[in-house]
Amino acid sequence: MRKYPNPMNPSVLGVDVLQRRVDGRGRLHSLRLLSTEWGLPSLVRAILGTSRTLTYIREHSVVDPVEKKMELCSTNITLTNLVSVNERLVYTPHPENPEMTVLTQEAIITVKGISLGSYLESLMANTISSNAK
């Protein structure tokens, strides 16, 4: 199954590959633009002061076939005056069972200029975590 579009995560509406290259070490680098529907509840949109739910995300991935590792780094490029989301995913073989994959996920979420920032950051972190499952 491809990561996007994916019926398990219908919030991703489209994916455009902006650049793809193989470096001197044989690693595949891809730069993609993702169109997503954030599906924020109306209360959250009111707090943020926006009715916009369509957002764009820049994603850079590196696939290393020698190390058997894939790393994705993504950041939103829409609504950056309100919120920034920087996410890093690393996929590696399980150290004891190479037939399994280990996902390490990190996300830094910053909601700007509102008093309920920590609540919204927590809400978004929970959404990111559930999307990784």
Sequence and secondary structure as in RCSB ss.txt:
>XXXX:A:sequence
MRKYPNPMNPSVLGVDVLQRRVDGRGRLHSLRLLSTEWGLPSLVRAILGTSRTLTYIREHSVVDPVEKKMELCST
NITLTNLVSVNERLVYTPHPENPEMTVLTQEAIITVKGISLGSYLESLMANTISSNAK
>XXXX:A:secstr
  SSS TT TTEEEEEEEEEEE TTS EEEEEEEEEE    HHHHHHHT    EEEEEEEEEEETTTTEEEEEEE
E SSTTTEEEEEEEEEEE SS TTSEEEEEEEEEEE S TTHHHHHHHHHHHHHHHT 
